[in-house]
Amino acid sequence: MSEPSAKWRERLLYLISPIGLLVVWQILVELGFGDRRFIPTPSDIAVRFWQLSISGELAQNLLATLWRVAAGFVIGVVPAIAIGLLMAMFRPVWIFFDPLIAALFPIPKVALMPLLLLTFGFGDASKIALVATGVFFPVIVNAYAGAANIESIYWDVARNYGASSWVMFTRIVFFGALPMIFAGLRIAVAVAFIVLVAAEFVSTKVGIGYLIWNSWELLQVDTMFVGIVVIGLVGLAASALLREIERLVIPWTTQER
């Protein structure tokens, strides 16, 4: 089988599990396993999805959530990668940041929302700051782990050829840590949506989290499930996008997958 067709087969296989879940869900509810008033079928959710799409309500809430996720993701990821790699290169940097990470990482990031609301107000800034805080820690840990596990021979060769710290950072440490960085990015995407949707439950009037919470209060269960399914689909799309970027950026690590 040719390489392009093999890749398309992999992409199709990637979609089997979510599609299979929807089919089983539809069949079980149709057979009476669950109250349809509280557990709508995927077809019911699809009808409501179409109605919300036509009215523009879904697009408005989704765009608000995506903007907050994207902005917070970039703000949190960029310094996390840089600091994580520097921790592997310079021991004083590691000594300074490691205890801070160990102390702050276990704190539930949603618990910081009241403090962020006091600092940044009830606008988008507090939600973006929460996302940035949430994605920072898994990315910095993975970036450090990836760089710290680079084989010592690469460090020795670079030093023997007189490579500067900048060359070491950009040519050896960064590329050597990329596989672990991408692993951290995939975790960070999930964390970003988790903390943001939780924050949107109580501190905003627009967003997928608000759509879910407001529909629950009004007992519009099909609308609530639309919000939940949309978050799942967006997360699936973001994960698939990161995998494709990883294939392009570091193809030598994905050839055998």
N, C-alpha and C positions, 0 to 999 in steps of 0.2 A: 504494500500500500504506500502511495506517495506521501511525502511529508505534509503537504497542505491538507489532504483528505484526512490524515491522522489527527491533525490539529482540530479540524471541524468535528470529527468524531468525539474528541475530548470535550469540546465545547457543548455538544449535545448531551453527552453523559453528565456533564456538570449540572444540567437542568433537570435531570430525571428525578432526583430526590424531592425538590420542591413541588414539581408537577404531580408526582405520585402522592405526596402528602395531601394535596388539594383533592385529588380523585377519591382517596380513602375517606377524607373528611365529608365530601359530598354524599358518598354512599352510606356512611354510618348515620348521618343525620336524616337522610331520606328513609332509612330503615327504622327510625324511631329512637336511636341511641342519642338522647339529649333533647331538651326542650327547644324547639325552633325559635321560640320567642327570645331566648337568651343565648342560643348558639346558632346563629344563622348559617345557612349553607354558603359555600363559595359562590354559587349562582346569585343568591340574595345579595351578597356583598358586592358582586360584580355590577348588579343593577344599581345599587346605591352609589358605587364608585362612578358609574356613568353619570348619574344625576348630579353628584357633587362636581364632577369635571365640567359638565355643561354649564352649571351655575357659576363656575369660577372659584368657588369656595375652596376646593381642594388645592388648586394651583396657588392660591394666595397663601394658604397655610404651609404648603410644601416649600415654596420659594423662601419663605421666612426661615423655616428650619434649615434648609440647605445653605442659606447665606450664613447663618450663625455657625453651622458646623464647619463650613469651608474656611471662614475667617479664623475661628478658634483653632482649627486644625493646623493651619499654616503658622499662626503665631506660636503655638505650642511645640510643633514638630521641629522647626528650624533651629531654635536654641537647644532643644533636647539632643539633636544629632551632633551639633557642634560641641556641646559640653561633654557628651558621652565619649566622643572620640578623643577629646583633649584629656579626659580622665585616664584613658588608656595610654596616652603618650607621656603624660607628665604626672608623676606621683603626687606632688603637692596639690594639683588640681583634684586628684582622686581623694586625698586626705580631707580636703575642704568640703567636697560635695557629698561624699559617701554617707556621713552621718545624717546630713540633711535629708537625703533621699530615704534612708532607712526610717527616719522619724516621720516624714510627711507622706510617704507612699501609702501606708496603711489607713490613713484618715479617709473616710468616705467623702468623695469630692462633693456630693450633693449637700453634705453637712456644712460646706463652706458657703452655700448660697445666701444665707442671711448676711454674712459678712460682706459678700460681693455686692449684694443689693444696697447695703449701707455705703459702700465705697463708690459704686458705679451707677447706682440708681436702678429704676425698673425698666430701662430701655434695653437695647440689644447688647450694650457693652458688658453688662453683668453676665449675660448668657455666653457671650464670646469668651469672656475671661474664665468662666467655668469650664467650657470645652477645652480651652488652652491648658488649663491646669490638669484636667483629666487625661489628656493625651500626652502630656509632657513626660510623665513617669514611666509608662511602658516603653516609650521610644528611647529614653535616655538609658534605661537598663539594658535594652537590646543592643543599642549602639555601642555601649561600653563592652558588653559581653562579646559582640562580634569583633571589635577591635582588639580586645585583650587576648582573644584566642587565635590571632594571626600567628602563623608559624614564625619562630624566631629567626629563621634563615633569611626571611624577607627584610626584617629589621637590620640584620647584620650586613647584608649586601648593600642596602641603601646607605648605611652609615659608612661603610668602606669606600663607597663611591662619592662620599662627601655631600650627600643629599641634605638640603636645608630642611628646617622644620616644616615649611610650607609645602615643599615637595613631598615630604613624608606624609603630611596630612592629606593632601589632595590625590596623590598617586598610589599610596600603599594603604594607609589606614582607612580612608574612606571607601575605596573599592573593596578592600578585604572584608570590611564590616557590612557591606551592602546586603548580603543575604539575611543577616540577622536584623538589619534595619528594616527591611521589608516585612519581616515577621512582626516586628514591633508596630509597623504602620497598620498592618491588618488588625492587630489587637486594638490599636488606637482608634480606628474607625468605629469599631463596635462600642468602645468606651465613650466616644464622642456622642453617639446617638443615645446611649443609655442615660448619660448625665444630662444631656440637653432636654430630652423628652420629659424626664423627671422634673427639671426646672420649669419647663413650659406648663406643667400641670397647674402651677399656683402663681406664677409671677409674670404672666403675659396674657394678652388677648388675641394672639395670632400665633400659629405654629401647629405642627402635628400633635404635639403634646397637649396643647389647649383643645384641639379638636377632639382628641380622645377623652379628655377629662370632662369637657362640657357635654359631650354626647352621653357619657355615663350618667351625669347628673340629670339629664333629660330623659334617660332610659331609651335613647336612640341607639340600640345595641348594634344595628347594622352599620351605622356611621362610626361607632367606636371601633368595630372590626376593620373598617376601611382604613382608619388611621394606623391600626396595628399592622395590617398587611402592607400598607405603603411603606412603613418603616422597614419591614422585613425585605421588601423588594429593593428599596434604595440601598440597604445594607448589602444585599446580594450583588447589586450592580457595582457598588463601590469596591467590594472584595474582588470581583471579576476584573474590574479596571486595574486594580493594583497588581493582580497576577499578570495581566497583559503587559503592563509597564515593566514588571520584573523580567518577563521574557525578553523584552527589548533591551533593557539596560544590562542585565547579567545573564545572557543566554547560556553561558557555560554551566550554570548551576541548575538549569531547568531542562536540559536536553534529555535526561534520563527519567524525568517524571512522567 
